[in-house]
Amino acid sequence: MKRSVTTLLLTSACAVDGPVMTTDKSTYALPADVGLALVSGSTTVLANLCGERLDQQQTDGSWQAAVVQPPLANGATACPADAVSLGPLGHLDDTRHLDATFAPGTYRFVTNVEDDTTDPPSHPDVDSNSFQLTR
């Protein structure tokens, strides 16, 4: 079964402490366009933003990857140049299209970033808030 995840990238600026990723809604009816916002933080530079997955919450409360490395909007597996890093005060808005093949349930997006303000650079996961997919 093929699952479709589509991405659209735009940029702007705002300030928070540390990286934060949020969705634009808490519930989506499939198929759905999920709006994501990733904010780098006031002094954080984030790099390697292409490592991403969509996790589904299991009945025991744990999280399991539903999709690892979703394709970009054009089907490419490599990142466009403007998605590779996000500077201080950076804000990245994305839209993911989740097709009707996804099971209803609780999901979150996770991206692994490189914070080059630490020595050596750290590689934290940044989780979005959880959200519901329904039919």
Backbone bond lengths (Angstrom), bond angles and torsions (degrees), N, CA, C in turn:
res aa  C-N    CA-C-N  psi(-1)  N-CA   C-N-CA  omega(-1)  CA-C   N-CA-C  phi
1 M - - - 1.442 - - 1.526 107.82 -
2 K 1.327 116.70 126.71 1.454 122.26 -179.92 1.523 109.72 -92.35
3 R 1.331 116.87 131.44 1.461 122.43 177.42 1.512 108.86 -110.04
4 S 1.292 115.93 139.91 1.457 120.94 -177.82 1.515 110.31 -108.03
5 V 1.331 115.77 127.83 1.457 122.22 172.91 1.522 105.89 -131.44
6 T 1.331 117.67 118.22 1.454 122.80 -175.07 1.517 110.11 -112.44
7 T 1.346 117.85 143.96 1.457 122.42 -175.23 1.526 111.64 -124.76
8 L 1.340 117.12 139.14 1.454 124.71 172.08 1.518 107.14 -127.38
9 L 1.332 118.45 131.12 1.465 121.82 -175.48 1.526 111.95 -114.64
10 L 1.340 116.00 135.15 1.463 124.68 174.62 1.521 107.88 -140.75
11 T 1.327 119.66 162.03 1.465 120.24 177.50 1.517 111.92 -134.98
12 S 1.348 115.73 152.15 1.461 125.27 172.91 1.521 107.67 -158.96
13 A 1.353 120.86 -161.80 1.462 120.82 -176.60 1.524 112.75 -142.01
14 C 1.366 115.76 147.79 1.461 124.60 171.90 1.522 108.09 -166.65
15 A 1.339 119.50 174.28 1.460 121.21 -174.32 1.520 112.93 -128.22
16 V 1.341 116.61 135.76 1.459 125.01 171.87 1.520 107.36 -149.20
17 D 1.335 118.21 171.33 1.461 121.01 175.89 1.513 109.52 -90.93
18 G 1.335 117.56 118.21 1.454 122.39 178.52 1.517 112.21 73.46
19 P 1.346 116.19 162.61 1.454 119.82 -177.92 1.531 111.82 -70.38
20 V 1.336 115.26 139.65 1.460 122.81 179.55 1.526 107.85 -138.26
21 M 1.349 116.24 136.29 1.458 121.07 175.14 1.533 108.52 -123.98
22 T 1.329 116.42 131.22 1.463 121.15 -179.28 1.530 110.37 -134.93
23 T 1.338 115.23 155.02 1.461 120.89 173.19 1.524 108.43 -98.27
24 D 1.331 115.75 161.70 1.466 119.59 -177.70 1.523 113.54 -83.59
25 K 1.338 118.63 -11.71 1.463 122.97 177.40 1.524 108.44 -143.73
26 S 1.321 115.93 168.95 1.464 120.33 176.60 1.524 112.26 -103.67
27 T 1.354 117.82 -13.47 1.462 122.53 179.60 1.521 109.53 -141.42
28 Y 1.332 116.34 137.21 1.460 122.78 179.16 1.525 109.13 -133.36
29 A 1.326 117.12 139.80 1.458 122.54 173.53 1.530 107.99 -94.59
30 L 1.334 116.86 126.43 1.461 121.80 -178.52 1.522 111.43 -72.89
31 P 1.345 118.16 145.08 1.458 126.27 -9.77 1.527 110.30 -67.77
32 A 1.336 116.07 153.29 1.465 119.05 -171.78 1.519 112.38 -142.34
33 D 1.323 115.21 146.24 1.459 122.39 169.22 1.519 106.73 -99.36
34 V 1.329 116.33 116.99 1.463 122.31 -178.21 1.519 108.22 -102.33
35 G 1.335 116.35 118.40 1.460 120.85 177.16 1.521 109.93 -83.80
36 L 1.325 116.80 130.31 1.464 123.04 178.42 1.513 109.60 -120.33
37 A 1.322 115.80 144.32 1.464 122.03 172.39 1.516 107.84 -127.67
38 L 1.324 117.40 126.71 1.458 123.53 174.91 1.517 107.36 -114.74
39 V 1.336 116.76 121.61 1.462 122.69 -179.98 1.520 107.54 -113.00
40 S 1.333 116.95 128.04 1.463 120.41 -174.29 1.518 113.44 -73.92
41 G 1.306 118.12 -33.18 1.462 121.22 -174.46 1.506 110.60 109.26
42 S 1.322 116.11 166.18 1.459 120.01 -171.82 1.518 113.93 -68.95
43 T 1.341 119.96 -31.19 1.469 120.78 -179.12 1.514 112.37 -124.87
44 T 1.317 118.01 5.32 1.464 121.40 -174.06 1.517 111.48 -92.94
45 V 1.345 116.21 133.53 1.452 122.08 170.93 1.523 106.06 -108.25
46 L 1.329 116.70 122.66 1.457 121.16 -179.33 1.516 109.48 -106.65
47 A 1.326 116.50 137.86 1.458 121.76 178.56 1.524 109.18 -130.74
48 N 1.319 116.44 171.55 1.461 123.54 178.73 1.523 111.28 55.79
49 L 1.321 117.01 51.64 1.458 121.67 -175.26 1.528 114.01 -78.51
50 C 1.321 118.46 3.96 1.461 119.46 -177.19 1.524 113.43 -85.06
51 G 1.322 119.57 -13.45 1.461 121.06 178.22 1.510 109.58 -76.33
52 E 1.327 117.72 103.39 1.461 120.92 -174.59 1.521 109.99 -141.05
53 R 1.343 114.62 152.85 1.464 119.89 172.57 1.520 109.19 -149.22
54 L 1.321 114.75 162.25 1.453 123.18 174.43 1.518 106.27 -112.80
55 D 1.340 117.21 119.94 1.463 122.75 -179.70 1.519 110.31 -101.59
56 Q 1.349 115.93 146.55 1.457 121.54 172.59 1.524 108.45 -114.49
57 Q 1.340 115.94 136.07 1.458 120.43 179.05 1.530 109.36 -77.56
58 Q 1.350 115.37 132.84 1.458 122.24 -179.94 1.532 110.09 -88.34
59 T 1.321 116.87 169.15 1.466 120.78 -177.95 1.524 112.02 -63.25
60 D 1.347 118.26 -25.74 1.466 120.68 178.43 1.526 112.71 -85.24
61 G 1.357 117.10 3.13 1.458 121.30 178.92 1.522 114.45 93.15
62 S 1.330 117.78 -11.60 1.463 120.64 178.81 1.534 109.80 -76.99
63 W 1.328 115.62 166.79 1.457 121.77 -179.03 1.520 109.27 -112.43
64 Q 1.333 116.97 140.44 1.462 122.49 178.02 1.524 108.54 -132.44
65 A 1.334 115.93 138.81 1.465 119.94 -179.58 1.521 110.40 -63.42
66 A 1.333 116.37 126.41 1.463 122.19 174.74 1.527 109.83 -94.42
67 V 1.336 116.73 -36.51 1.462 123.29 177.14 1.522 107.47 -143.04
68 V 1.340 116.55 127.27 1.464 121.49 175.79 1.523 107.57 -109.17
69 Q 1.334 115.64 134.67 1.463 122.59 -178.40 1.523 111.62 52.36
70 P 1.328 117.92 64.10 1.464 119.44 176.94 1.525 110.46 -58.57
71 P 1.338 117.85 145.84 1.467 119.86 179.45 1.515 111.50 -68.31
72 L 1.323 115.30 155.96 1.457 121.05 174.67 1.525 109.24 -76.29
73 A 1.321 117.17 171.93 1.463 122.44 -175.49 1.528 112.22 -54.71
74 N 1.327 117.08 -37.45 1.460 120.68 -177.87 1.528 112.30 -87.80
75 G 1.343 118.09 6.64 1.456 122.05 179.92 1.519 113.55 84.79
76 A 1.339 117.66 -3.57 1.460 121.52 -178.82 1.525 110.83 -69.90
77 T 1.328 115.96 153.61 1.458 120.54 177.07 1.520 111.70 -101.94
78 A 1.337 118.54 -10.96 1.466 122.01 177.90 1.521 109.19 -98.19
79 C 1.317 115.87 154.35 1.468 120.76 -179.06 1.520 111.66 -78.88
80 P 1.337 117.54 144.30 1.454 119.30 167.98 1.523 108.80 -70.78
81 A 1.322 117.40 155.78 1.468 121.48 -174.94 1.523 112.76 -55.63
82 D 1.337 118.77 -35.89 1.463 119.78 -175.85 1.524 113.14 -77.66
83 A 1.325 118.34 -5.17 1.468 120.59 179.43 1.521 112.31 -103.29
84 V 1.328 118.59 -1.70 1.452 121.78 -174.63 1.520 112.65 -76.03
85 S 1.331 118.66 -34.92 1.460 119.99 179.33 1.519 110.37 -142.27
86 L 1.336 114.09 160.06 1.455 121.90 -179.25 1.517 106.59 -139.43
87 G 1.322 116.92 115.12 1.456 121.67 -174.41 1.512 114.09 -78.59
88 P 1.347 116.78 178.89 1.455 121.63 176.61 1.530 110.25 -52.86
89 L 1.312 116.38 140.02 1.462 123.82 -177.80 1.525 113.04 66.03
90 G 1.333 116.37 11.37 1.457 120.35 -177.77 1.516 112.81 -75.77
91 H 1.316 114.83 148.97 1.468 122.65 -179.20 1.522 106.67 -140.16
92 L 1.319 116.60 124.06 1.461 121.98 -179.02 1.516 108.43 -118.28
93 D 1.332 117.36 121.71 1.459 122.72 176.86 1.517 108.77 -103.37
94 D 1.326 116.62 127.93 1.462 122.45 179.75 1.515 109.50 -127.96
95 T 1.317 116.15 155.96 1.457 121.76 170.97 1.517 107.81 -126.05
96 R 1.326 116.81 128.25 1.458 122.53 176.16 1.523 107.96 -110.39
97 H 1.320 116.54 132.76 1.458 120.26 174.60 1.523 107.87 -97.89
98 L 1.323 116.48 118.08 1.461 122.14 177.51 1.521 107.47 -103.99
99 D 1.324 116.48 116.98 1.459 119.33 -175.82 1.530 111.85 -79.07
100 A 1.312 116.26 177.22 1.466 122.41 -172.91 1.527 113.80 -72.23
101 T 1.341 119.21 -3.31 1.470 120.55 179.47 1.523 112.82 -77.50
102 F 1.325 118.17 -12.49 1.466 120.41 178.91 1.523 110.30 -74.02
103 A 1.330 115.92 140.92 1.466 121.05 177.51 1.524 109.42 -74.94
104 P 1.323 118.35 143.51 1.456 119.53 172.71 1.527 109.85 -57.57
105 G 1.311 116.92 148.46 1.461 120.70 179.27 1.511 111.45 156.29
106 T 1.330 114.69 -167.07 1.458 122.62 -178.99 1.525 108.51 -101.39
107 Y 1.327 116.14 131.18 1.462 122.97 -176.49 1.523 110.16 -132.01
108 R 1.343 115.02 166.69 1.464 122.96 169.92 1.519 107.57 -152.72
109 F 1.317 116.21 151.55 1.461 121.17 170.75 1.520 107.93 -94.01
110 V 1.332 116.34 145.69 1.465 122.88 177.65 1.519 107.59 -133.13
111 T 1.317 116.92 131.16 1.456 120.72 173.18 1.521 107.93 -124.89
112 N 1.325 115.90 139.04 1.454 121.59 176.19 1.513 106.74 -99.54
113 V 1.324 116.58 123.60 1.456 120.97 -175.86 1.523 110.37 -119.24
114 E 1.305 115.76 164.86 1.461 121.85 173.05 1.517 107.32 -109.54
115 D 1.331 116.07 120.79 1.464 122.31 177.11 1.520 106.77 -96.76
116 D 1.336 116.83 103.72 1.463 119.36 -175.32 1.520 113.15 -87.39
117 T 1.353 118.31 13.20 1.461 120.57 174.70 1.520 111.36 -87.36
118 T 1.334 118.00 -6.82 1.458 121.70 177.60 1.520 109.09 -105.08
119 D 1.332 117.04 157.41 1.458 121.50 179.45 1.521 108.96 -126.38
120 P 1.316 120.03 110.44 1.466 126.28 -2.02 1.524 110.69 -72.69
121 P 1.351 117.24 165.45 1.467 119.92 179.69 1.527 111.31 -57.04
122 S 1.330 116.64 140.59 1.464 120.65 176.38 1.528 108.83 -93.55
123 H 1.330 115.83 162.64 1.461 122.11 -176.76 1.528 110.10 -130.09
124 P 1.338 117.00 66.20 1.473 118.37 -177.27 1.523 112.38 -77.10
125 D 1.344 115.06 149.83 1.459 120.71 167.31 1.515 107.53 -82.42
126 V 1.313 117.03 139.46 1.455 122.53 174.88 1.526 106.24 -116.91
127 D 1.341 116.04 115.95 1.462 122.04 -178.71 1.516 110.00 -96.37
128 S 1.327 115.82 142.82 1.465 118.99 170.41 1.522 107.85 -79.47
129 N 1.316 115.65 170.36 1.457 119.64 168.70 1.535 107.61 -61.93
130 S 1.317 117.35 158.59 1.459 119.43 175.53 1.526 109.29 -79.19
131 F 1.328 115.87 154.38 1.464 121.50 -179.96 1.525 109.01 -146.74
132 Q 1.325 115.46 158.29 1.467 122.05 -178.51 1.519 111.15 -99.68
133 L 1.342 116.13 137.07 1.449 122.21 168.22 1.522 107.65 -107.91
134 T 1.328 117.27 128.68 1.466 122.80 -179.83 1.519 109.45 -126.03
135 R 1.309 116.37 169.58 1.483 121.69 175.38 1.495 109.72 -94.18
